[in-house]
Amino acid sequence: MLNRRILRVKAFQNLYSYEQCKASNHNLAKDFIRESFLPDLNSMEVQDKAALSRDAEEALILFEQNLASRNVLTATGAKPKIKQIVLTALNQYHSANDKDQQYILKNMVASAERIPQLYLLSIELLQAFAKHVEREIEKKKKMRGEAPIAFANELNLAENKILKNLRNSDAYRSAIIRNNVHLNDIELEIKEWFRDYIKPSEEYQAYLQIKEPTIDQDFDLADDLLKKIIFKNEVILNFFSEKDLNWTENKAVVRSLAAKVLKNAANLTEEEDEQLPEIAMNWDEDKEFFENIFNFTIANDAASKALISQKTKNWDIERLAFTDKVIISMALAEMKNFPSIPIKVSINEYIDISKTYSTPKSKQFVNGLLDVMAKELTENGEIRKSGRGLLDNK
């Protein structure tokens, strides 16, 4: 299940990507300005390279001074050509940022909503291996004409009670259809993966020695194949990465949810059909939070950086860890725009993110800075909490 902590991490990862896109757009806009003042090699007129160079430098300075604006330059006595080129560069820069923001946001949400398909695919791989075993045994029977007892233990995976419980589950079958989960395009790969990775594994060979596996032994084998082969083998992982551009970030969540499916199936009875784990208990509400924390952080970027600069006067903001700036900006956006979330909850969440994704000293830095900022913003009314947001704020 995708809880708020996971959503914050995913938003952070995508905001980090957005900041990289912004940096690229910034460089492209500056390149446009420089190219606009290069000598015209096709002109018959004499080109004053020194004057063009000075104009280019003036335009670059004007561009940096007006990054926050889009269509209007602050008062300047620059030449009309310089103003026009700077305005064009600013429009290109902001337009590119807007497109990147929308694309990343759309991909971020789609990636989260794709997670049920991914964890169901991993379970369907186990089902496909079980079906492959069953088909192979049927072929052997036809060829050798031997009694079924001769292949009894080889059928362990085909008769695995965990996988059978899932196949008989209405919730599971419905989820497979709803999420368009199928392996029709990798039938050959399934045979190869079973031959090369499943069959030779110690876990599977030990499983074949059991005459009548208990449901616990069936679970242990399915869980081992899932965690030790499907989610560790690079060849199989490539299959998932082709399905999901964000696979590196989603892998841990998908593995956890798939393991939960198997665990639930181990406890199923004929009278119950436990629901599969969804993205979130209240996805509509969490999706809104997910989108908003991303958008609010971007919308408040200038104000957040100004506040960070003010509180780190003895430390150039450009020298701060890039990840710290994103983390602190997210925390400020959350504290200002989500009145029902307690300040301490927000601070603790972003401290945890800094532990994993930033420098060794980031924890103390982020904690101290956010604590100071939260008190000041609360006092001046920029942070206003209500309802549950008032808890733990004393």
N, C-alpha and C positions, 0 to 999 in steps of 0.2 A: 504494500500500500504506500502511495506517495503521501507522506505527511508534510507539514509545513516546512520542516527543516530541510527535507530533500528538495522541496520547491525553491527554497531560498538558495540552496547550493546551485540548482540548475539555472536560476535567474542570474546568480553571480557569474557562472560560467559564460552565459550568453551576453551579459553586460561587458565582460572582459573581451569577448569577441567583437562587440560593438565598438568598444574603445579602440581596438586595433584597426577596425574599419575606418573610424574617424581619423586616426593618425594617417592612414593611407590617403584618405580623401584630402586631408590637409596638405600633404606633400604634392598630390596631383594638382591642387589649386595653385600652389606656389610655382610648380613647374609651368603651368599655363601662363602665369604672370611673366615668368622669365622668358618664355618662348615668345610672348607678345612683344617684347622689346629687343628681340634679336634683329640684327641688320637685315633688311630686305634685299636678298641677293639678286632679285629680278628687277629691282629699281635702277633707273639710269641716274638717279640723283645721288649725290655724295652722302654717305651715311656717317653720322657723327656717333661713333661707337661709344665714346666716353659719355656723351649726353644720354644715350640710350641706356647705358649701364646705370647712370645716376637715377634716371626715371624708374628703372626696374627696382632699384633699392628702395626708392621712395614709395613705390607701389606695394612692395612687400611689407614695409613698415605700416602703411595705411591698412593693408589687409589684416595684419595681426591686431591692429588697434580696433578693428570693427568686426571681429569674429562673431560677436554676439548679435550683430544686426544682419538684416537680409537685404533690404531694398534702399536703405538710407545710410549715407556716410555721415559721420560726425563732422562738425565744421572744419573745413580745410581749404587751403588755398592752392591745392594741387591742380595741375593741368586737367582739362576736360578728358583727354585721352587716358590719363592715369586713373581718374575717377571711374570712367566707363569700364576699363579693364578690371579694376578692383571690384566693382559691383558685379561684373560677370563672374569673376572668380568666386566671390562670396555666394552668389546664387547657385553656382555649380556645386560648391562645397556643401551648402545646406540641403540642396536637393538630393545629393548623393547620400548624405547622412539620413535623411527622411526615408529614402528607399531602403537603406540598410537596416534601419530600425524596424520597418514594417516586415521586411523579409525575415530578419532574425526572430522577431516576435512570433510570426506565423510558424516558423520552423520549430521554435522552442515549444509552443503549445502542441503542435502536431507530433513532435517527438515524445512528449509526455503521454499523449493519447494513443501512441503506437505501442506503448509498453505491454498492454494485455496481449496484443498479437505476438509480441516477441516471447513472452514467457510461455504462451500456449504453443508456439512453434517448438520450443525446447522440449515440452512434454510430448508433442506429436512426434518428435524424433525418437523418443523412447518407444512410443507406440509403433513407429515404423520399423524399428529394430525387432520388436516382438513379432510383428507380422512377417518380417523377412525370415525369422527363425521358423515360424509355422509353415511358410511356403517351402522352405528348404527341406523340412522334415517330410512334407507331403511328396516332394520329388523323390526323396530317398525311398519312401515306402513303395512308390510306383516302380522304381527301378529295381529294388532288391526283393520286393515282395515279403519283407520281414514283418513279424508281428509288431504292433504298436509299442509293446513293452520294451523293445530293443532301443527305442529312442526316448524313453520316458524322461530321463533327466535333461535331455537336450531341449525338451519342451518347457523347461522351467520359466524361461523369459516369456514365451508365448502365453503361458498360463499365469503369469504374475498377477496376484490378486489386487495389487495397488493399481496397476494399469487397467485391469478388468473393471474395478470399481469406477474408474474415471470413464471408461467407454460406456458403462451402463448409467452414467449420471446425466440426467436431463440438463442440469446446469452446465456441465462441461460441453455436451453436444451443442447446446444452444450458443455457448460462447465461441465455439469453433466456427460456427456458421456466421455469427454476428461480426466476428473479427476477421472473416475471410482468411482463415488459416488452412493452408494446404501445402503439401510437399510434392506435388505432381511433377514439378520440373527438376527434381533431384533424385529420381528413382535409382539411377546408376550410382550416384554418390553414396546413397544409403547402403547399398550392397558393399561398396568399397570401404566405407567407414566402419561397417560392422566387421568386415574381414580384417582390416588393418589395425583398428583401435579397440573395438569392443571385445571381439573373440579372444585376442591374445592377452587381455588384461588379467591381472591376478584376481581381481574381484569377481570377474565373470567366470573364470575357471574354477574358483572355489565354490561359486554358486552352483555350478554343474555337478558338483560332488554331492549335493544335498538331494536326498531321495524325494522328500515331500516338504518343500520349504514352508515355514510358518509365515503368517502375514508380516511379522516383524522382519524376518529374513528377506522377504520380498521387498519390503520397504528399504531395508539397508542396501540391497543391490541397486534398486532404482535410484536411490539418493546418491550412491557412490558413482554410478554411471553419469548422473547429471552433473555432479560437482567436480569429479576427477577427470572426466573425459570431455563431455559436451562443453563445459565452461572452462576447460583448460587447453584443449587441443587447438592449435593455431589454425589448422585446416578448417575445422568445424566453425571456429570463431569467425573466420573470414566470411562464411555464409551469412552470419548475423550482421557483420559490419556492412555487407552489401545491402542488407535490408534497412539499415538505420545509420544515417550519417553521424548520429550522436552515440553510437554504440559504446565507445570508450567510457562515456559518462553514464550510460544507462545500464551497462553490464551488471554492476553489483546489485542494482535494484531488481533487474529481471531475474537474476539468479536467486535472490531472496524470495521473490514471489513464486517462482517455479518450485522451490523447495517447500514453500508453504502449501502449494497445491498437492504435492505428494503426501505431506504430513496430514492434511485434511482427508485425503483419500484413504489413508491408513485407518482412519477412525469412522469411516462411513459404514452405515448399516443399511439393510434393505428398507427400513422405515424412514431414513433421512437422506437428504440430498443437499449437503451443505453448499452454500454459495461460494463461488470462487472469489479470490481477492480482487477487488476492483482497483482503479487508479486511486481513488480516495472515497471516504465515506460520503462527503458532500462535494462532489467534483465541481459542480457549477459555482459554488462559493469559493472553493480553493482555486479554481481556474481564474476567477476574477481577481483574487489576491495575487496570483502568479503573474497575470498580465499587468496589474497595477503597479506592483513593486518594480517591475522592469521599466514601465513607462514613467512612473513618478521619479525614479532615480535619474533618468535622462532629462526630464523636464526641470528638475531641481539642480542640474549639474553645475551651472554657474554659481548659484547661491551656495551650494555645498563646498565647492572649491574655494570660494571667497572666505567661508567660515573656517575651513581647514587652514588656510593661509594665515588667517587672523590668529588662530590658536597655536600656530607653529611658527611664530615670527622669527625664531632663531634657527629655523630649519626650512630651507627652500622646498616648497611643495613639489617641485620637479624632481627633487632628490628622494622623496618618499617612495617606498615600494609601490609599484603600480597597482598591485593587488590590494594594498592597504587603502589606497585612494578609492578604489571601487567599493571595497567593503564598508568603509566609513560613509561614503555617499549613500549606499543602500540603507544603512542603519538610520541615517538622518531622514531619508525619505520615508522609511517605515514609521519612525517615531512621530513625524509630523502629520502623516496622511492616514494612519490607521489608529483612530482613537480607542478602539476596543482592545488593542494589544498593549499590555503593560510595558513600561520602559525597560524594566529589568529583563523581561523576556527577550526583547529586541537586542539589548546589549549582549546578553549571554549567547544568543544565537549567532551573532556576528563575530564574537570572540572565538566560538567553536570553528567557524569557517576560517578564520585567520590562522588557527592552529594547523589546519590541514593544507591550506592553499597559499600561505604567505611565509614570511621569514621567521626564524626562531624567536626574535624579539617582538614580533608583531602583536602577540597576545597582550603583553603589558601596555604597549603603545596604544592599541585600539581600545583597550579597556579604559585607560586613563583619559584619553581624548574624548571618548563618547560620554563618559561620566560627567566631565566638565561641561561639554556641549549640552547634554540633556538638562542639567540644572539651569543653565543660562537660558535655554530656549523655553523651558517651562516657566521660568520667572517672567520673561518678556511676552508670554502668551502665544509663542509660535507652536508650542506643543500643548495640546489640550486633550486630556484623556477623559473618557466617560465609561460608565458601566464596568465591565471586567477590566478595562484598561486602567482603572484606578487602583487595582490591587497591587500590592508590593511596591508602591511608589513612595512610601513614607521614608 
